[in-house]
C-alpha cells in the first residue's frame, strides 16, 4: 500500500511503515498547493499528517478515502 507522509516524522516511524509492507513517500515540507500536487502525483490512498490541516481540495486531488 502506498502511504504519503506529509509532515515531519521520526525515521523509526517511516521504517515501521516500510517493515509493514508500505511503499512510503516522504514529503515533510509539502503544504498547501504543493501538498495537493504531491497527493495528485502519488495517488496514495493513505495520507499521514500531524499538524497539517487537510482541506477538501487535498482530499479531492487523489485516491484518498474519506
C-alpha positions in Angstrom: 0.0 0.0 0.0 1.3 3.4 -0.9 1.5 5.9 2.0 2.2 9.6 1.7 3.8 11.1 4.8 3.4 14.9 4.6 4.7 16.0 8.0 8.0 15.5 9.9 8.2 12.0 11.2 10.8 10.1 13.1 12.9 7.7 11.0 11.7 4.8 13.1 8.1 5.6 12.1 9.0 5.6 8.5 10.9 2.3 8.9 7.9 0.7 10.7 5.6 1.6 7.8 8.1 0.1 5.4 8.5 -3.0 7.5 4.7 -3.4 7.4 5.0 -3.6 3.6 4.0 0.0 2.8 5.5 2.0 -0.1 6.4 5.2 1.8 6.6 8.6 0.1 8.1 11.2 2.4 7.2 14.8 1.7 7.7 16.5 5.1 7.7 20.1 3.7 4.7 19.8 1.4 1.8 22.1 2.3 -0.9 24.0 0.5 -0.8 23.7 -3.3 2.4 21.6 -3.0 0.6 19.0 -0.9 -2.3 19.0 -3.4 0.2 18.3 -6.1 2.0 15.6 -4.1 -1.3 13.8 -3.4 -2.3 14.0 -7.1 1.0 12.7 -8.3 1.4 9.9 -5.7 -2.2 8.6 -5.9 -1.5 7.2 -2.4 -4.7 6.0 -0.7 -3.2 6.9 2.7 -2.0 10.3 3.9 -0.2 10.7 7.2 0.0 14.2 8.8 0.4 15.5 12.3 -0.2 19.2 12.3 -1.1 19.8 8.7 -4.7 20.7 8.1 -6.2 18.5 5.3 -8.5 20.5 3.1 -11.2 19.4 0.7 -9.0 20.2 -2.4 -6.4 17.9 -0.9 -8.9 15.1 -0.3 -10.2 15.5 -3.9 -6.8 15.6 -5.5 -6.1 11.9 -5.4 -7.1 8.5 -4.2 -7.6 9.3 -0.5 -10.6 7.7 1.2 -12.9 9.9 3.3 
